[in-house]
Amino acid sequence: MENTGQPGEQLSTQDFINASLIFAKALDLILKEGEGIVCDVPKGAYLNEETKKVIVFKKDGQIQIYKSEQDLEEGTPVNLNVE
C-alpha cells in the first residue's frame, strides 16, 4: 500500500526503497562526479560497530557510500577525483 503521509501510518518496505531511490536521484543531481560529503552514521543504521562516519559521493554516475577512514567533521565536502 502506498504511503499517504498521514501521521501514524505504517511505512512499507517498498516505501523505504522508493524514498532511498528518490534521495539517491536528488544527490545525483546535486553532486558532480567525484564530489561527496562526510556523514555521521545515524542511529538506526545497522552498520558494523567501528563504522562511525561515511562518505556519500558520486562515482561513475552513481551515488556510492564508503566508510570514512578519517575522523572528518560531518558536513565536510570531499573531492575524490584522482588526477
CNS distance restraints for C-alpha pairs under 8 A (distance, minus, plus):
assign (resid   1 and name CA) (resid  12 and name CA) 7.36 0.50 0.50
assign (resid   2 and name CA) (resid  12 and name CA) 7.92 0.50 0.50
assign (resid   2 and name CA) (resid  15 and name CA) 6.96 0.50 0.50
assign (resid   3 and name CA) (resid   9 and name CA) 7.31 0.50 0.50
assign (resid   3 and name CA) (resid  10 and name CA) 7.70 0.50 0.50
assign (resid   3 and name CA) (resid  11 and name CA) 6.34 0.50 0.50
assign (resid   3 and name CA) (resid  12 and name CA) 7.78 0.50 0.50
assign (resid   3 and name CA) (resid  15 and name CA) 6.75 0.50 0.50
assign (resid   4 and name CA) (resid   9 and name CA) 7.93 0.50 0.50
assign (resid   5 and name CA) (resid   9 and name CA) 7.05 0.50 0.50
assign (resid  11 and name CA) (resid  15 and name CA) 5.87 0.50 0.50
assign (resid  11 and name CA) (resid  16 and name CA) 7.16 0.50 0.50
assign (resid  12 and name CA) (resid  16 and name CA) 6.65 0.50 0.50
assign (resid  13 and name CA) (resid  17 and name CA) 6.32 0.50 0.50
assign (resid  14 and name CA) (resid  18 and name CA) 6.00 0.50 0.50
assign (resid  15 and name CA) (resid  19 and name CA) 6.18 0.50 0.50
assign (resid  16 and name CA) (resid  20 and name CA) 6.13 0.50 0.50
assign (resid  17 and name CA) (resid  21 and name CA) 6.24 0.50 0.50
assign (resid  18 and name CA) (resid  22 and name CA) 6.22 0.50 0.50
assign (resid  19 and name CA) (resid  23 and name CA) 6.14 0.50 0.50
assign (resid  20 and name CA) (resid  24 and name CA) 6.09 0.50 0.50
assign (resid  21 and name CA) (resid  25 and name CA) 6.16 0.50 0.50
assign (resid  22 and name CA) (resid  26 and name CA) 6.25 0.50 0.50
assign (resid  23 and name CA) (resid  27 and name CA) 6.22 0.50 0.50
assign (resid  24 and name CA) (resid  28 and name CA) 6.11 0.50 0.50
assign (resid  24 and name CA) (resid  63 and name CA) 6.28 0.50 0.50
assign (resid  25 and name CA) (resid  29 and name CA) 6.36 0.50 0.50
assign (resid  26 and name CA) (resid  30 and name CA) 6.37 0.50 0.50
assign (resid  27 and name CA) (resid  31 and name CA) 5.88 0.50 0.50
assign (resid  27 and name CA) (resid  63 and name CA) 7.22 0.50 0.50
assign (resid  28 and name CA) (resid  32 and name CA) 7.61 0.50 0.50
assign (resid  28 and name CA) (resid  58 and name CA) 6.72 0.50 0.50
assign (resid  28 and name CA) (resid  61 and name CA) 7.35 0.50 0.50
assign (resid  28 and name CA) (resid  62 and name CA) 6.92 0.50 0.50
assign (resid  28 and name CA) (resid  63 and name CA) 6.40 0.50 0.50
assign (resid  31 and name CA) (resid  35 and name CA) 5.77 0.50 0.50
assign (resid  31 and name CA) (resid  36 and name CA) 6.82 0.50 0.50
assign (resid  31 and name CA) (resid  57 and name CA) 7.34 0.50 0.50
assign (resid  31 and name CA) (resid  58 and name CA) 6.36 0.50 0.50
assign (resid  32 and name CA) (resid  58 and name CA) 6.66 0.50 0.50
assign (resid  33 and name CA) (resid  57 and name CA) 7.99 0.50 0.50
assign (resid  33 and name CA) (resid  58 and name CA) 5.24 0.50 0.50
assign (resid  33 and name CA) (resid  59 and name CA) 5.74 0.50 0.50
assign (resid  33 and name CA) (resid  60 and name CA) 7.02 0.50 0.50
assign (resid  33 and name CA) (resid  61 and name CA) 6.81 0.50 0.50
assign (resid  33 and name CA) (resid  81 and name CA) 7.59 0.50 0.50
assign (resid  34 and name CA) (resid  57 and name CA) 6.42 0.50 0.50
assign (resid  34 and name CA) (resid  58 and name CA) 5.36 0.50 0.50
assign (resid  34 and name CA) (resid  59 and name CA) 5.61 0.50 0.50
assign (resid  34 and name CA) (resid  79 and name CA) 5.54 0.50 0.50
assign (resid  34 and name CA) (resid  80 and name CA) 4.73 0.50 0.50
assign (resid  34 and name CA) (resid  81 and name CA) 4.86 0.50 0.50
assign (resid  35 and name CA) (resid  57 and name CA) 5.49 0.50 0.50
assign (resid  35 and name CA) (resid  58 and name CA) 5.91 0.50 0.50
assign (resid  35 and name CA) (resid  77 and name CA) 7.41 0.50 0.50
assign (resid  35 and name CA) (resid  78 and name CA) 5.90 0.50 0.50
assign (resid  35 and name CA) (resid  79 and name CA) 4.65 0.50 0.50
assign (resid  35 and name CA) (resid  80 and name CA) 6.18 0.50 0.50
assign (resid  35 and name CA) (resid  81 and name CA) 7.52 0.50 0.50
assign (resid  36 and name CA) (resid  55 and name CA) 6.41 0.50 0.50
assign (resid  36 and name CA) (resid  56 and name CA) 5.30 0.50 0.50
assign (resid  36 and name CA) (resid  57 and name CA) 3.76 0.50 0.50
assign (resid  36 and name CA) (resid  58 and name CA) 6.44 0.50 0.50
assign (resid  36 and name CA) (resid  77 and name CA) 5.83 0.50 0.50
assign (resid  36 and name CA) (resid  78 and name CA) 5.09 0.50 0.50
assign (resid  36 and name CA) (resid  79 and name CA) 6.25 0.50 0.50
assign (resid  36 and name CA) (resid  80 and name CA) 7.52 0.50 0.50
assign (resid  37 and name CA) (resid  55 and name CA) 5.55 0.50 0.50
assign (resid  37 and name CA) (resid  56 and name CA) 5.50 0.50 0.50
assign (resid  37 and name CA) (resid  57 and name CA) 6.47 0.50 0.50
assign (resid  37 and name CA) (resid  74 and name CA) 7.79 0.50 0.50
assign (resid  37 and name CA) (resid  75 and name CA) 5.82 0.50 0.50
assign (resid  37 and name CA) (resid  76 and name CA) 5.64 0.50 0.50
assign (resid  37 and name CA) (resid  77 and name CA) 4.45 0.50 0.50
assign (resid  37 and name CA) (resid  78 and name CA) 5.58 0.50 0.50
assign (resid  38 and name CA) (resid  53 and name CA) 6.81 0.50 0.50
assign (resid  38 and name CA) (resid  54 and name CA) 5.78 0.50 0.50
assign (resid  38 and name CA) (resid  55 and name CA) 4.53 0.50 0.50
assign (resid  38 and name CA) (resid  56 and name CA) 6.49 0.50 0.50
assign (resid  38 and name CA) (resid  68 and name CA) 7.56 0.50 0.50
assign (resid  38 and name CA) (resid  72 and name CA) 6.98 0.50 0.50
assign (resid  38 and name CA) (resid  73 and name CA) 7.05 0.50 0.50
assign (resid  38 and name CA) (resid  74 and name CA) 5.13 0.50 0.50
assign (resid  38 and name CA) (resid  75 and name CA) 5.28 0.50 0.50
assign (resid  38 and name CA) (resid  76 and name CA) 5.35 0.50 0.50
assign (resid  38 and name CA) (resid  77 and name CA) 6.52 0.50 0.50
assign (resid  38 and name CA) (resid  78 and name CA) 7.30 0.50 0.50
assign (resid  39 and name CA) (resid  53 and name CA) 5.61 0.50 0.50
assign (resid  39 and name CA) (resid  54 and name CA) 5.38 0.50 0.50
assign (resid  39 and name CA) (resid  55 and name CA) 6.15 0.50 0.50
assign (resid  39 and name CA) (resid  56 and name CA) 7.24 0.50 0.50
assign (resid  39 and name CA) (resid  74 and name CA) 4.94 0.50 0.50
assign (resid  39 and name CA) (resid  75 and name CA) 6.18 0.50 0.50
assign (resid  40 and name CA) (resid  52 and name CA) 5.98 0.50 0.50
assign (resid  40 and name CA) (resid  53 and name CA) 4.38 0.50 0.50
assign (resid  40 and name CA) (resid  54 and name CA) 6.38 0.50 0.50
assign (resid  40 and name CA) (resid  74 and name CA) 5.85 0.50 0.50
assign (resid  41 and name CA) (resid  45 and name CA) 6.65 0.50 0.50
assign (resid  41 and name CA) (resid  51 and name CA) 7.41 0.50 0.50
assign (resid  41 and name CA) (resid  52 and name CA) 5.42 0.50 0.50
assign (resid  41 and name CA) (resid  53 and name CA) 5.35 0.50 0.50
assign (resid  41 and name CA) (resid  54 and name CA) 6.66 0.50 0.50
assign (resid  47 and name CA) (resid  51 and name CA) 6.55 0.50 0.50
assign (resid  51 and name CA) (resid  67 and name CA) 6.39 0.50 0.50
assign (resid  51 and name CA) (resid  68 and name CA) 7.76 0.50 0.50
assign (resid  53 and name CA) (resid  67 and name CA) 6.26 0.50 0.50
assign (resid  53 and name CA) (resid  68 and name CA) 5.44 0.50 0.50
assign (resid  53 and name CA) (resid  71 and name CA) 7.43 0.50 0.50
assign (resid  53 and name CA) (resid  74 and name CA) 7.84 0.50 0.50
assign (resid  54 and name CA) (resid  65 and name CA) 6.44 0.50 0.50
assign (resid  54 and name CA) (resid  66 and name CA) 5.47 0.50 0.50
assign (resid  54 and name CA) (resid  67 and name CA) 4.38 0.50 0.50
assign (resid  54 and name CA) (resid  68 and name CA) 4.68 0.50 0.50
assign (resid  55 and name CA) (resid  65 and name CA) 5.65 0.50 0.50
assign (resid  55 and name CA) (resid  66 and name CA) 5.32 0.50 0.50
assign (resid  55 and name CA) (resid  67 and name CA) 6.26 0.50 0.50
assign (resid  55 and name CA) (resid  68 and name CA) 5.74 0.50 0.50
assign (resid  56 and name CA) (resid  63 and name CA) 6.88 0.50 0.50
assign (resid  56 and name CA) (resid  64 and name CA) 5.76 0.50 0.50
assign (resid  56 and name CA) (resid  65 and name CA) 4.59 0.50 0.50
assign (resid  56 and name CA) (resid  66 and name CA) 6.70 0.50 0.50
assign (resid  57 and name CA) (resid  63 and name CA) 5.59 0.50 0.50
assign (resid  57 and name CA) (resid  64 and name CA) 5.38 0.50 0.50
assign (resid  57 and name CA) (resid  65 and name CA) 6.52 0.50 0.50
assign (resid  58 and name CA) (resid  62 and name CA) 5.43 0.50 0.50
assign (resid  58 and name CA) (resid  63 and name CA) 4.56 0.50 0.50
assign (resid  58 and name CA) (resid  64 and name CA) 6.01 0.50 0.50
assign (resid  59 and name CA) (resid  63 and name CA) 6.37 0.50 0.50
assign (resid  59 and name CA) (resid  64 and name CA) 6.58 0.50 0.50
assign (resid  72 and name CA) (resid  76 and name CA) 6.76 0.50 0.50
